Amino acid sequence: MRRISPKGKITEKSIKTRNCIIENTQLLLTKVDYSAITMRGITNASGVSIGNLTYHFKSKYILFQEVV
């Protein structure tokens, strides 16, 4: 799902942030088990705030569905 700015346009920054989160989650999955990964751990690996992460992915389950 792509995020849309208040003016109704998909922003490049939003796409980059979302892709960064997905890529870093994939890297975490290669290093540790799914159950050991937390939303806070994903934010630390991705360099985004917890609010930004939950803006793009409402739960860890939804994020992992996107990764898979």
C-alpha positions in Angstrom: 0.0 0.0 0.0 1.4 3.4 -1.0 1.0 6.4 1.2 -0.6 9.5 -0.3 0.3 13.1 0.7 -2.5 15.4 1.8 -2.7 16.7 -1.8 -3.4 13.2 -3.0 0.1 12.4 -4.4 2.3 9.5 -3.5 5.5 10.9 -2.2 8.9 9.7 -3.1 10.1 10.0 0.5 7.2 7.7 1.7 8.2 5.1 -0.9 11.8 5.2 0.1 11.0 4.9 3.8 8.7 2.0 3.2 11.3 0.2 1.1 14.0 0.9 3.7 11.8 -0.7 6.4 11.1 -3.8 4.2 14.8 -4.2 3.3 16.0 -3.9 6.9 13.3 -6.4 8.1 14.5 -8.9 5.5 18.1 -8.5 6.7 16.9 -9.0 10.3 15.1 -12.2 9.3 18.4 -13.6 7.9 20.1 -13.0 11.3 17.4 -13.9 13.9 14.2 -15.8 14.3 10.8 -14.2 13.6 9.8 -14.4 17.2 12.9 -12.5 18.3 12.2 -9.5 16.1 10.4 -6.6 17.7 8.9 -3.5 16.2 11.5 -1.5 18.2 14.3 -3.7 16.7 13.0 -3.0 13.2 13.0 0.8 13.9 16.6 0.6 15.2 17.7 -1.3 12.1 15.9 1.0 9.8 16.7 4.3 11.4 13.0 5.4 11.6 10.8 6.3 14.5 8.2 3.9 15.9 5.5 6.3 14.8 6.8 6.2 11.3 7.0 2.4 11.3 3.4 2.1 12.5 2.3 4.7 10.0 3.4 2.4 7.2 2.7 -1.0 8.9 0.1 -1.2 11.6 1.5 -4.4 13.0 4.5 -6.7 12.8 2.3 -9.3 11.1 1.3 -6.9 8.3 4.9 -6.0 7.8 6.0 -9.6 7.5 3.2 -10.3 5.1 4.7 -7.6 2.9 8.2 -8.9 3.3 7.1 -12.4 2.3 
